[in-house]
Amino acid sequence: MEEVKQLVTDIKNGIIKPIYFLMGEEPYYIDRISEFIEKNVLSDEEKGFNQMVLYGRDVTIEDIVSNAKRYPMMAERQVIIVKEAQDLSRTIENLAGYAAHPQPTTVLVVNYKYKKIDKRKALYKAVNKIGVIYESKKLYENQVADWIRRVLASKNYTISPKAAQMLVEFLGTDLSKINNELDKLQIILPKGSNITPEAIEENIGISKDYNNFELQKAIGERDVLKAHKIVHYFAENPKDNPMVVTVSLLFNFFSQLLHFHGLNDKSPRTIASALKINPYFVNDYITAARNYPMKKVSGIVSTLREFDVKSKGVGSNAVPQGDLLKELLVKIVS
């Protein structure tokens, strides 16, 4: 995020490179940087003749180079944006010749999503020497809630840890999807608001009481009645609560709990750091550790592996996923 901010600041200050090669697994920042360049490098008057958007599936490297070598018309520079450039992955290295001697009046932006170019080859070395190579790395699940908090803080909003966790569990690690939902909330809620689980439920449709976060908490507390209610709700609404997601989240929880049991220092700060969790959730692990000794946790992890396979249809084709989930819960809390 800091790298993106610096890149944007440089462009605002007139420090503009001839090539921006944007690559990596997470498309969110690739899109944001490309959109910023598209909107801000040229004035509206200059864009008509001097800004062009190409798509990798429709052009060749030769087409890109030909357009990039043109001179701008009545402007200091031109902007060429190549979207979906990963469709040119077999020939992308052929851009190395142009990258070694780019047109100084052209800003070439290459959006190379979900892939990376080889750092050992000529293209990477040439772009890195005179332009910008930005690698957008996918965030781990335990990093996304903090990303949500930082994005909202930059726009004068706050969010409760539980509300952030609800978004992560419902939307996964797709930053574009999450950002779209955050945009909706910012339209509805005034600046300075604290986004609560109630706001998430009301405006996005994620239940604050019947979700994987609450199921995990109920299981950790051995609140069997509450856990069964949530599992019953999941069984009645399987499309909104796929078992494969629930099993994955519970597997992560009990794997972390196994790690917790192995810690010599069980102070809250050490727990949060070792498990890479928000300090807000430390007490959940302390409570769960009291209810599930290490031997029991090891058995649960094995059980979750077994049900992960079953949730994907292996060896349980005729069993409804709701029934499988109920069976899993019994095995965990018994």
TIMARFI-537364 format. One record per residue: x, y, z of N, C-alpha, C in turn. Coordinates in steps of 0.02 Angstrom, whole numbers, padded with zeros to 5 digits, always signed. Atoms other than C-alpha are relative to their C-alpha. Layout:
<firos>
XYZXYZXYZ/...
</firos>
This chain:
<firos>
+00041-00060+00000+00000+00000+00000+00043+00063+00000/-00046-00058-00003+00144+00120+00041+00033+00011-00068/-00032-00005+00066+00225+00080-00126-00048+00033-00050/+00051-00029+00044+00062+00125-00215-00006+00075+00014/+00005-00070-00018+00049+00289-00119+00058+00040-00027/-00059-00035+00025+00227+00335-00167-00003+00008-00076/+00005-00002+00073+00195+00293-00349-00048+00056-00021/+00051-00051+00015+00039+00403-00351+00028+00070+00015/-00030-00064-00019+00132+00544-00262+00050+00024-00053/-00049-00017+00052+00272+00538-00391-00034+00026-00063/+00035-00021+00061+00150+00552-00535-00031+00069+00010/+00029-00066-00015+00060+00698-00452+00053+00055-00002/-00055-00049-00001+00230+00783-00434+00036+00004-00067/-00030-00004+00066+00269+00759-00618+00057-00048-00013/-00052+00050+00010+00391+00615-00594-00033-00060-00035/+00037+00049+00039+00323+00507-00735+00050-00041-00041/-00045+00046+00034+00412+00354-00804-00028-00020-00068/+00023+00020+00067+00405+00292-00985-00038-00066-00001/+00034+00065-00002+00345+00117-00935-00021-00016+00072/+00025+00027-00064+00237+00053-00792-00023-00072-00014/+00018+00071+00009+00233-00137-00789-00030-00024+00066/+00038+00016-00060+00099-00188-00664-00019-00074-00003/+00010+00073+00005+00096-00374-00626-00015-00029+00069/+00010+00034-00064+00048-00500-00493-00069-00031+00009/+00060+00039-00013-00088-00606-00416-00061+00041+00020/+00056-00040-00025-00194-00467-00339-00015+00056-00050/+00015-00050+00052-00281-00365-00476-00021+00068+00026/+00029-00062-00026-00350-00231-00360+00046+00060-00011/-00045-00058+00005-00196-00118-00354+00024+00011-00072/-00016-00008+00071-00153-00152-00536-00053+00045-00033/+00054-00040+00028-00323-00081-00583+00002+00072+00026/+00001-00067-00029-00309+00065-00462+00055+00044-00029/-00056-00039+00027-00137+00121-00525-00014+00018-00073/+00014-00012+00071-00188+00101-00707-00054+00053-00008/+00054-00050+00004-00349+00200-00678+00025+00070+00018/-00027-00065-00021-00253+00338-00590+00039+00032-00057/-00038-00026+00057-00133+00356-00737-00047+00021-00056/+00047-00014+00054-00277+00350-00860-00037+00066+00012/+00040-00059-00016-00369+00490-00770+00042+00063+00010/-00036-00057-00025-00226+00603-00717+00062+00022-00039/-00062-00020+00034-00073+00603-00832-00014+00052-00054/+00018-00048+00053-00160+00694-00976-00061+00041+00020/+00061-00040-00010-00286+00834-00973-00056-00027-00043/+00057+00024+00040-00460+00802-01042+00008+00019-00073/-00009-00022+00069-00416+00902-01197+00052-00042-00037/-00054+00038+00031-00259+00800-01229-00019-00073-00013/+00015+00071+00003-00340+00629-01206-00027-00023-00068/+00031+00019+00063-00436+00629-01370+00048-00028-00052/-00049+00021+00050-00282+00613-01480+00058-00039+00029/-00063+00024-00028-00153+00553-01357-00007-00054+00053/+00009+00054-00047-00229+00418-01248-00035-00058-00034/+00026+00059+00034-00262+00241-01308-00001-00059+00048/+00005+00060-00040-00323+00083-01221-00002-00060-00047/-00005+00061+00039-00274-00084-01298-00014-00060+00045/+00013+00061-00037-00323-00260-01246+00043-00057-00026/-00048+00052+00018-00201-00405-01244-00027-00051-00049/+00028+00051+00045-00320-00524-01331-00009+00025-00072/+00014-00029+00066-00341-00404-01479+00062+00025-00037/-00060-00030+00031-00162-00347-01513+00060-00046+00007/-00065+00034-00007+00015-00410-01536+00049+00048+00032/-00053-00043-00028+00174-00346-01457+00021+00052-00052/-00019-00046+00053+00214-00268-01625-00049+00058-00004/+00051-00053+00000+00050-00171-01620+00013+00050+00057/-00012-00042-00059+00091-00106-01446+00061+00045-00013/-00061-00038+00013+00266-00052-01497-00012+00053-00053/+00015-00048+00054+00202+00032-01656-00036+00060+00028/+00038-00056-00030+00078+00136-01556+00043+00039+00049/-00042-00034-00050+00205+00174-01420+00052+00045-00032/-00052-00040+00034+00329+00243-01546-00027+00062-00035/+00029-00061+00030+00207+00373-01612+00017+00061+00042/-00010-00062-00036+00232+00554-01566-00067+00028+00022/+00063-00030-00022+00099+00645-01465-00020+00058-00045/+00026-00055+00040-00013+00773-01550-00020+00058+00046/+00015-00060-00039-00013+00946-01473-00002-00013+00075/-00005+00016-00072+00036+00876-01304+00072-00020+00014/-00068+00018-00020+00194+00840-01206+00012-00075-00005/-00008+00073+00001+00162+00653-01201-00066-00033-00020/+00059+00041+00011+00043+00514-01248-00001-00058+00050/+00007+00055-00047-00023+00371-01139-00030-00060-00037/+00024+00063+00029-00042+00192-01201-00011-00049+00057/+00015+00047-00054-00130+00073-01081-00019-00067-00031/+00014+00068+00024-00126-00114-01116-00034-00039+00057/+00036+00038-00051-00260-00205-01016+00000-00074-00019/+00001+00073+00010-00267-00395-00993+00062-00022-00040/-00062+00017+00037-00086-00404-01054+00023-00071+00013/-00018+00070-00013-00072-00578-00976-00020-00045-00058/+00018+00038+00060-00156-00638-01136+00057-00003-00050/-00060-00001+00044+00011-00599-01219+00060-00034+00034/-00055+00029-00041+00113-00704-01096+00051-00038-00042/-00047+00039+00040+00189-00811-01234+00049+00044-00038/-00043-00044+00039+00262-00661-01324+00021+00063+00037/-00012-00062-00037+00277-00531-01186+00073+00019+00002/-00072-00014-00003+00466-00548-01182+00024+00039-00060/-00018-00037+00060+00469-00474-01358-00005+00076+00010/+00004-00071-00016+00431-00306-01276+00067+00027+00026/-00064-00020-00029+00610-00304-01208+00037+00050-00044/-00035-00046+00045+00679-00217-01363-00024+00071+00007/+00027-00068-00010+00561-00070-01343+00018+00026+00069/-00014-00021-00069+00588-00066-01155+00072+00025+00008/-00070-00021-00005+00775-00047-01182+00009+00071-00028/-00004-00066+00031+00746+00109-01289-00070+00028-00009/+00069-00023+00006+00572+00177-01251-00005+00070-00028/+00014-00067+00024+00495+00328-01333-00008+00047+00060/+00003-00042-00060+00525+00468-01206-00064+00039+00009/+00062-00037-00006+00360+00553-01246-00061-00046+00008/+00054+00048-00010+00257+00395-01218+00001-00028+00071/+00007+00035-00064+00192+00326-01053-00037-00065-00016/+00028+00065+00015+00162+00141-01080-00017-00036+00066/+00024+00034-00061+00058+00053-00946-00022-00070-00019/+00015+00070+00016+00053-00137-00952-00031-00033+00061/+00036+00035-00054-00077-00226-00843+00006-00075-00011/-00017+00071+00010-00012-00403-00824-00024-00039+00062/+00032+00026-00061-00133-00482-00700+00011-00075+00009/-00002+00070-00022-00117-00647-00606+00065-00036-00019/-00064+00031+00020+00058-00678-00676+00057+00048+00015/-00060-00040-00009+00236-00615-00660+00048-00016-00057/-00052+00014+00049+00376-00595-00785+00063-00022+00036/-00061+00028-00029+00543-00681-00755+00051+00055+00013/-00047-00053-00020+00662-00567-00660+00069-00010-00032/-00067+00013+00029+00810-00650-00744+00005+00020-00073/+00000-00012+00073+00757-00603-00920+00005+00075-00017/-00015-00067+00024+00786-00449-01026-00056+00050+00013/+00056-00047-00009+00612-00373-01011-00001+00029+00070/+00001-00024-00069+00615-00363-00823+00058+00048+00013/-00059-00041-00012+00791-00293-00820-00005+00068-00035/+00006-00063+00037+00753-00162-00953-00051+00047+00032/+00052-00042-00031+00592-00100-00872+00023+00025+00068/-00022-00018-00067+00668-00101-00699+00053+00056-00002/-00054-00050+00006+00810+00010-00762-00028+00069-00014/+00023-00066+00021+00706+00150-00838-00073+00016+00020/+00071-00009-00016+00527+00123-00781-00018-00024+00070/+00025+00025-00064+00422+00050-00640-00026-00070-00009/+00031+00067-00004+00388-00132-00604-00033-00005+00068/+00038+00007-00063+00252-00153-00475-00030-00070+00002/+00029+00067-00010+00210-00326-00409-00053+00003+00053/+00057-00002-00046+00039-00337-00329-00010-00070+00029/+00003+00066-00032+00044-00481-00205-00067-00010+00034/+00064+00016-00032-00112-00568-00144+00010-00001+00076/-00003-00002-00073-00146-00538+00040-00022-00068+00028/+00024+00058-00037-00159-00683+00160-00064+00019+00036/+00064-00013-00032-00328-00701+00243+00007+00039+00064/-00007-00035-00064-00260-00642+00410+00025+00072-00008/-00022-00069+00012-00199-00480+00328-00057+00044-00026/+00052-00038+00035-00363-00429+00246-00039+00046+00047/+00038-00042-00048-00454-00365+00401+00039+00064+00015/-00040-00060-00013-00309-00246+00435+00000+00046-00061/+00004-00039+00062-00313-00191+00252-00066+00039-00002/+00065-00033-00002-00499-00151+00271+00003+00059+00048/-00005-00053-00050-00462-00049+00427+00040+00059-00027/-00042-00054+00025-00324+00051+00341-00033+00038-00057/+00036-00033+00056-00428+00085+00184-00053+00046+00028/+00053-00040-00029-00572+00148+00290+00028+00060+00039/-00031-00054-00039-00458+00251+00403+00022+00057-00046/-00022-00051+00047-00391+00342+00250-00059+00042-00025/+00060-00036+00022-00571+00394+00213-00042+00024+00060/+00032-00026-00061-00613+00444+00392-00058-00043+00025/+00047+00048-00029-00708+00287+00442+00038-00048+00045/-00028+00055-00040-00676+00154+00574-00046-00060-00007/+00039+00061+00005-00736-00025+00582+00017-00045+00059/-00013+00044-00057-00756-00146+00727+00034-00064-00025/-00034+00062+00022-00647-00304+00722-00049-00053-00024/+00048+00051+00021-00800-00415+00712-00029+00016-00068/+00028-00020+00065-00873-00316+00566+00050-00014-00056/-00052+00013+00050-00708-00327+00472+00006-00075-00014/-00005+00073+00008-00699-00514+00504-00060-00028-00038/+00059+00022+00037-00877-00537+00440+00010+00010-00075/-00012-00013+00071-00826-00456+00275+00050-00049-00030/-00051+00046+00024-00672-00566+00259-00030-00070-00010/+00028+00067+00005-00770-00725+00293-00051-00005-00057/+00052+00001+00052-00910-00678+00172+00029+00010-00070/-00026-00020+00065-00804-00605+00031+00068-00030-00016/-00066+00029+00012-00638-00694+00052+00054+00053-00005/-00057-00045+00006-00476-00608+00000-00002+00042-00064/+00006-00039+00062-00540-00526-00160-00009+00074+00018/+00000-00070-00022-00496-00344-00126-00049+00043-00041/+00046-00039+00042-00600-00280-00272-00072-00008+00025/+00067+00012-00027-00758-00362-00204-00010+00036+00066/+00005-00033-00066-00723-00299-00029-00006+00075-00009/+00001-00073+00010-00689-00123-00092-00067+00023-00026/+00066-00018+00025-00853-00122-00187-00051+00005+00056/+00047-00002-00056-00947-00163-00027+00016+00059+00046/-00019-00058-00042-00849-00031+00070-00025+00065-00032/+00026-00060+00035-00896+00097-00063-00074+00009+00012/+00072-00004-00014-01080+00054-00037-00013+00027+00070/+00008-00022-00069-01062+00078+00150+00015+00074+00008/-00019-00071-00005-00977+00247+00126-00052+00046-00031/+00055-00039+00029-01122+00306+00018-00056+00008+00052/+00056+00001-00048-01246+00259+00156+00018+00034+00066/-00020-00024-00067-01148+00305+00313+00040+00064-00005/-00038-00063+00003-01083+00480+00350+00073-00009+00021/-00071+00002-00020-00896+00513+00367+00006+00003+00076/-00010+00002-00073-00830+00479+00541-00037-00057+00033/+00039+00056-00028-00946+00329+00564+00045-00058+00018/-00030+00064-00016-00892+00169+00649-00045-00054-00030/+00040+00052+00033-00948+00022+00542-00006-00060+00046/+00015+00052-00048-01029-00108+00653-00026-00063-00034/+00031+00060+00029-01089-00287+00626-00072+00012-00021/+00069-00017+00018-01266-00216+00625-00003+00036-00067/-00002-00035+00065-01220-00100+00481+00016-00047-00057/-00016+00050+00051-01144-00245+00386-00062-00042-00016/+00059+00041+00010-01300-00350+00412-00054+00038-00038/+00054-00039+00029-01420-00211+00365+00013+00020-00072/-00015-00029+00065-01329-00146+00212+00032-00049-00050/-00033+00048+00045-01234-00296+00142-00036-00067+00001/+00039+00062-00001-01345-00439+00198+00036-00058+00032/-00035+00053-00037-01220-00538+00302-00029-00003+00070/+00030+00006-00067-01304-00604+00460+00053+00010+00053/-00048-00012-00055-01218-00539+00617-00002-00057+00051/+00007+00053-00049-01279-00690+00716+00013-00069-00029/-00007+00065+00032-01272-00833+00590+00054+00003-00054/-00056-00002+00046-01100-00832+00511+00056-00042+00028/-00055+00044-00021-00937-00928+00521+00037+00027+00061/-00033-00030-00059-00863-00805+00645-00036-00020+00064/+00038+00017-00059-01004-00836+00768+00001-00075+00014/-00006+00072-00009-00996-01024+00738+00066-00018+00032/-00066+00012-00029-00810-01025+00774+00002+00020+00074/+00001-00025-00068-00838-00923+00932-00041-00047+00045/+00043+00045-00039-00980-01037+00991+00035-00067+00013/-00036+00063-00009-00875-01193+00962+00057+00009+00050/-00054-00014-00046-00727-01114+01052-00023+00004+00072/+00028-00007-00068-00837-01075+01202-00038-00063+00022/+00040+00061-00011-00919-01248+01192-00073+00018+00015/+00071-00017-00004-01087-01162+01177-00036-00042-00052/+00025+00050+00048-01163-01316+01097-00067+00021-00029/+00065-00020+00024-01340-01247+01085+00005+00052-00055/-00008-00053+00049-01285-01090+00993+00033-00028-00064/-00034+00029+00058-01169-01190+00878-00049-00040-00042/+00050+00040+00037-01311-01309+00832-00050+00045-00036/+00046-00047+00032-01426-01161+00794+00031+00028-00064/-00034-00029+00059-01297-01086+00676+00007-00053-00055/-00008+00053+00049-01263-01253+00591-00067-00017-00033/+00067+00012+00028-01450-01280+00569-00017+00055-00051/+00011-00057+00047-01461-01106+00488+00040-00011-00064/-00042+00013+00059-01316-01152+00372-00032-00055-00044/+00030+00055+00037-01404-01314+00324-00062+00022-00038/+00060-00026+00033-01562-01217+00281+00018+00051-00056/-00022-00050+00049-01462-01089+00179+00068-00019-00029/-00065+00025+00022-01324-01190+00095+00035+00043-00052/-00032-00041+00052-01296-01072-00052+00038+00059+00030/-00034-00058-00032-01251-00927+00063+00053-00022+00050/-00047+00025-00050-01151-01038+00181+00030-00067-00021/-00028+00063+00025-01053-01168+00081+00044-00035+00053/-00035+00038-00050-00983-01306+00190+00076+00004-00009/-00072+00000+00013-00813-01301+00106+00034+00061+00032/-00027-00061-00031-00788-01122+00170+00002-00008+00076/+00004+00010-00072-00844-01167+00347+00055-00046+00024/-00051+00049-00019-00728-01318+00355+00069+00032-00004/-00065-00033+00008-00582-01214+00291+00015+00048+00058/-00010-00048-00054-00607-01078+00422+00010-00035+00067/-00009+00038-00063-00627-01204+00564+00068-00035+00001/-00066+00032+00003-00471-01294+00504+00055+00051+00019/-00049-00052-00017-00373-01131+00513-00002+00017+00074/+00008-00017-00071-00444-01094+00686+00033-00053+00044/-00027+00053-00043-00398-01263+00761+00075-00011-00014/-00072+00003+00013-00228-01263+00674+00036+00054+00041/-00029-00053-00041-00193-01096+00759-00004-00017+00074/+00008+00021-00070-00258-01168+00922+00054-00051+00019/-00055+00048-00011-00132-01309+00905+00065+00038+00010/-00058-00043-00007+00002-01177+00882+00000+00035+00068/+00009-00033-00065-00065-01086+01036+00024-00046+00057/-00019+00047-00053-00043-01242+01143+00076-00009+00004/-00073+00009+00001+00139-01251+01089+00040+00060+00022/-00036-00060-00020+00181-01074+01145+00022-00005+00073/-00025-00004-00069+00290-01055+01299-00026+00063+00035/+00024-00064-00026+00241-00873+01322-00071+00011-00024/+00070-00008+00019+00053-00855+01324-00028+00068+00021/+00024-00068-00013+00043-00669+01356-00040+00023-00061/+00041-00021+00057-00088-00581+01247+00039+00027-00059/-00040-00029+00055+00043-00486+01147+00035-00054-00040/-00035+00055+00034+00141-00645+01109-00049-00042-00040/+00051+00039+00035-00017-00739+01061-00020+00034-00065/+00021-00038+00060-00073-00603+00940+00054-00001-00053/-00056-00001+00047+00100-00595+00861+00012-00068-00031/-00016+00068+00023+00128-00783+00849-00054-00027-00046/+00056+00026+00041-00045-00822+00779-00020+00047-00056/+00015-00051+00051-00049-00664+00672-00075+00016-00001/+00070-00017-00007-00220-00615+00738-00007+00069+00033/+00015-00063-00034-00299-00452+00795-00004-00013+00075/+00003+00010-00073-00274-00432+00984-00072-00006+00027/+00070+00004-00020-00464-00415+00995-00023-00073+00007/+00022+00070+00000-00479-00603+00962+00041-00046+00045/-00044+00042-00042-00345-00664+01084-00040-00039+00052/+00039+00034-00052-00472-00704+01221-00039-00059-00028/+00035+00057+00030-00565-00817+01099+00044-00062+00000/-00047+00056+00002-00410-00925+01084+00017-00025+00071/-00012+00020-00069-00376-00924+01271-00058-00043+00026/+00059+00038-00021-00554-00983+01303-00003-00068-00034/+00002+00064+00037-00547-01116+01167+00054-00048+00024/-00054+00043-00024-00381-01180+01233-00019-00034+00066/+00024+00031-00063-00462-01210+01403-00049-00057-00014/+00051+00049+00016-00602-01307+01321+00024-00058-00042/-00025+00051+00045-00496-01406+01199+00075-00010+00012/-00071+00014-00011-00331-01480+01262+00035-00021-00065/-00039+00012+00061-00192-01512+01137-00018-00065-00035/+00015+00065+00030-00234-01696+01111-00067+00002-00037/+00066-00008+00032-00416-01653+01073+00005+00042-00063/-00008-00043+00059-00364-01515+00953+00031-00039-00058/-00032+00041+00052-00251-01636+00858-00051-00045-00034/+00052+00043+00028-00398-01754+00837-00049+00039-00043/+00047-00042+00038-00511-01612+00777+00030+00020-00067/-00033-00019+00063-00384-01557+00647-00003-00058-00049/+00005+00060+00043-00381-01736+00579-00071-00009-00026/+00071+00006+00020-00571-01740+00577-00018+00051-00053/+00014-00053+00048-00578-01575+00484+00030-00016-00068/-00029+00021+00063-00460-01643+00352-00046-00051-00035/+00045+00051+00027-00577-01792+00329-00063+00032-00029/+00062-00031+00023-00731-01681+00313+00012+00051-00055/-00016-00043+00057-00642-01561+00196-00006-00039-00065/+00006+00043+00058-00630-01705+00073-00073-00015-00015/+00071+00016+00008-00812-01752+00103-00039+00060-00026/+00037-00060+00021-00870-01572+00080+00009+00014-00075/-00013-00009+00071-00796-01578-00095-00029-00058-00041/+00037+00053+00036-00902-01731-00138+00035-00066-00005/-00037+00063+00004-00772-01868-00115-00024-00048+00054/+00023+00051-00048-00851-02021-00034-00064+00018+00036/+00062-00018-00035-01011-01931+00016-00050+00033-00048/+00042-00032+00051-01106-01892-00144-00073+00003+00019/+00072+00004-00014-01275-01943-00074-00019+00036+00064/+00013-00031-00065-01258-01851+00092-00006+00075-00007/+00007-00073+00004-01328-01673+00100+00054+00034+00043/-00054-00033-00036-01195-01549+00154-00021+00024+00069/+00024-00019-00066-01305-01488+00296+00006-00056+00050/-00007+00058-00045-01306-01664+00369+00073-00013+00017/-00072+00008-00013-01118-01676+00349+00024+00050+00052/-00021-00052-00046-01096-01512+00441-00024-00015+00071/+00026+00019-00066-01207-01571+00584+00041-00057+00030/-00042+00056-00024-01106-01732+00596+00069+00026+00022/-00065-00028-00018-00945-01632+00597-00003+00036+00067/+00007-00036-00063-01007-01521+00739-00002-00048+00059/+00004+00049-00054-01050-01672+00845+00069-00028+00016/-00067+00028-00011-00875-01744+00819+00047+00050+00034/-00044-00051-00030-00794-01578+00867-00016+00011+00074/+00018-00019-00069-00891-01541+01027-00010-00059+00046/+00012+00058-00043-00913-01719+01089+00062-00018+00041/
</firos>
